[in-house]
């Protein structure tokens, strides 16, 4: 049984998130930290990451932001080894807004 991530470690160009597994033999749990590098097209245009927010609904996505724009990582367990990053709009659209603080409200995805 995999539990949802509840915290992240943020570096200038990547995010690391915990996946918690229950061992089948007893009640112990094991934590595996998985690092995912943000697409270079985002960090090269907008600079180092400054903020991160875990999805409030299911914890299945993480939004990260530099001084401008937002980039989202899908974090469901089946994507652990092949993360999916999503950018919003074009670089010029991303550059139009500044991120100061954020809370990420995710939608249910069935893809």
C-alpha positions as a Markdown table, in Angstrom:
| # | Residue | x | y | z |
|---|---|---|---|---|
| 1 | Unk | 0.0 | 0.0 | 0.0 |
| 2 | Unk | 1.4 | 3.4 | -1.0 |
| 3 | Unk | 0.5 | 6.5 | 0.9 |
| 4 | Unk | 0.4 | 10.0 | -0.6 |
| 5 | Unk | 3.3 | 12.3 | -0.3 |
| 6 | Unk | 2.9 | 15.1 | 2.2 |
| 7 | Unk | 6.1 | 17.0 | 1.9 |
| 8 | Unk | 8.8 | 17.8 | -0.6 |
| 9 | Unk | 12.4 | 18.9 | -0.8 |
| 10 | Unk | 13.0 | 21.7 | -3.2 |
| 11 | Unk | 16.3 | 22.6 | -4.9 |
| 12 | Unk | 17.0 | 25.2 | -7.6 |
| 13 | Unk | 16.0 | 22.8 | -10.4 |
| 14 | Unk | 14.4 | 19.7 | -8.9 |
| 15 | Unk | 11.9 | 18.4 | -6.4 |
| 16 | Unk | 12.3 | 15.3 | -4.2 |
| 17 | Unk | 9.2 | 13.7 | -2.8 |
| 18 | Unk | 8.7 | 10.7 | -0.4 |
| 19 | Unk | 6.8 | 7.6 | -1.3 |
| 20 | Unk | 5.9 | 5.7 | 1.9 |
| 21 | Unk | 5.5 | 1.9 | 1.6 |
| 22 | Unk | 4.1 | -0.5 | 4.2 |
| 23 | Unk | 6.1 | -3.6 | 4.5 |
| 24 | Unk | 4.0 | -6.8 | 4.0 |
| 25 | Unk | 5.8 | -8.7 | 6.9 |
| 26 | Unk | 5.0 | -6.3 | 9.7 |
| 27 | Unk | 3.7 | -2.8 | 10.5 |
| 28 | Unk | 7.0 | -1.1 | 9.5 |
| 29 | Unk | 7.1 | 1.5 | 6.8 |
| 30 | Unk | 9.8 | 2.3 | 4.2 |
| 31 | Unk | 10.3 | 5.7 | 2.7 |
| 32 | Unk | 11.8 | 6.1 | -0.8 |
| 33 | Unk | 12.7 | 9.6 | -1.8 |
| 34 | Unk | 12.4 | 10.2 | -5.6 |
| 35 | Unk | 13.9 | 13.2 | -7.3 |
| 36 | Unk | 12.5 | 14.7 | -10.4 |
| 37 | Unk | 14.3 | 17.4 | -12.4 |
| 38 | Unk | 12.1 | 20.2 | -13.7 |
| 39 | Unk | 12.2 | 20.6 | -17.5 |
| 40 | Unk | 15.2 | 22.8 | -18.4 |
| 41 | Unk | 13.0 | 24.9 | -20.7 |
| 42 | Unk | 11.2 | 26.2 | -17.5 |
| 43 | Unk | 14.2 | 26.8 | -15.3 |
| 44 | Unk | 16.3 | 28.4 | -18.1 |
| 45 | Unk | 13.6 | 30.9 | -18.8 |
| 46 | Unk | 12.3 | 31.6 | -15.3 |
| 47 | Unk | 15.3 | 30.9 | -13.0 |
| 48 | Unk | 15.6 | 28.7 | -9.9 |
| 49 | Unk | 12.6 | 27.2 | -8.2 |
| 50 | Unk | 11.4 | 29.2 | -5.2 |
| 51 | Unk | 8.1 | 27.6 | -4.1 |
| 52 | Unk | 6.4 | 24.2 | -4.0 |
| 53 | Unk | 2.9 | 23.1 | -3.0 |
| 54 | Unk | 1.5 | 19.6 | -2.7 |
| 55 | Unk | -2.0 | 19.0 | -4.1 |
| 56 | Unk | -4.5 | 19.6 | -1.4 |
| 57 | Unk | -7.1 | 17.0 | -2.6 |
| 58 | Unk | -5.2 | 13.8 | -3.2 |
| 59 | Unk | -1.5 | 14.7 | -3.0 |
| 60 | Unk | -1.1 | 13.4 | -6.6 |
| 61 | Unk | 0.6 | 16.5 | -8.0 |
| 62 | Unk | 3.1 | 19.1 | -6.9 |
| 63 | Unk | 3.1 | 22.7 | -8.3 |
| 64 | Unk | 6.5 | 24.5 | -8.3 |
| 65 | Unk | 7.2 | 28.1 | -9.2 |
| 66 | Unk | 10.1 | 30.4 | -9.9 |
| 67 | Unk | 9.7 | 34.1 | -9.8 |
| 68 | Unk | 7.4 | 33.7 | -12.8 |
| 69 | Unk | 5.2 | 30.9 | -14.1 |
| 70 | Unk | 4.1 | 27.6 | -12.7 |
| 71 | Unk | 5.1 | 24.0 | -13.6 |
| 72 | Unk | 3.2 | 20.9 | -12.3 |
| 73 | Unk | 4.4 | 17.4 | -11.6 |
| 74 | Unk | 2.0 | 14.4 | -11.5 |
| 75 | Unk | 3.2 | 12.3 | -8.6 |
| 76 | Unk | 0.9 | 9.2 | -8.6 |
| 77 | Unk | 2.8 | 6.0 | -7.6 |
| 78 | Unk | 2.6 | 4.5 | -11.1 |
| 79 | Unk | 4.5 | 7.5 | -12.5 |
| 80 | Unk | 7.3 | 7.3 | -9.9 |
| 81 | Unk | 9.9 | 6.2 | -12.5 |
| 82 | Unk | 8.5 | 8.3 | -15.4 |
| 83 | Unk | 7.3 | 11.6 | -14.0 |
| 84 | Unk | 5.0 | 13.9 | -16.1 |
| 85 | Unk | 5.7 | 17.6 | -15.9 |
| 86 | Unk | 3.2 | 20.1 | -17.4 |
| 87 | Unk | 3.9 | 23.7 | -18.2 |
| 88 | Unk | 1.2 | 26.3 | -18.5 |
| 89 | Unk | 0.8 | 28.3 | -21.6 |
| 90 | Unk | 3.6 | 29.8 | -23.7 |
| 91 | Unk | 6.8 | 31.3 | -22.1 |
| 92 | Unk | 5.3 | 34.8 | -22.8 |
| 93 | Unk | 2.1 | 33.9 | -21.0 |
| 94 | Unk | 4.1 | 32.4 | -18.1 |
| 95 | Unk | 6.1 | 35.6 | -17.9 |
| 96 | Unk | 3.0 | 37.7 | -17.4 |
| 97 | Unk | 2.4 | 36.7 | -13.8 |
| 98 | Unk | 4.5 | 36.6 | -10.7 |
| 99 | Unk | 4.1 | 33.9 | -8.1 |
| 100 | Unk | 4.4 | 35.1 | -4.5 |
| 101 | Unk | 2.7 | 32.4 | -2.6 |
| 102 | Unk | 0.5 | 29.4 | -3.6 |
| 103 | Unk | -1.8 | 26.6 | -2.6 |
| 104 | Unk | -2.3 | 23.9 | -5.2 |
| 105 | Unk | -5.8 | 22.6 | -5.7 |
| 106 | Unk | -5.6 | 19.6 | -7.9 |
| 107 | Unk | -8.3 | 17.9 | -10.0 |
| 108 | Unk | -9.0 | 14.2 | -10.2 |
| 109 | Unk | -7.2 | 12.7 | -13.2 |
| 110 | Unk | -8.1 | 9.4 | -14.8 |
| 111 | Unk | -5.4 | 9.2 | -17.5 |
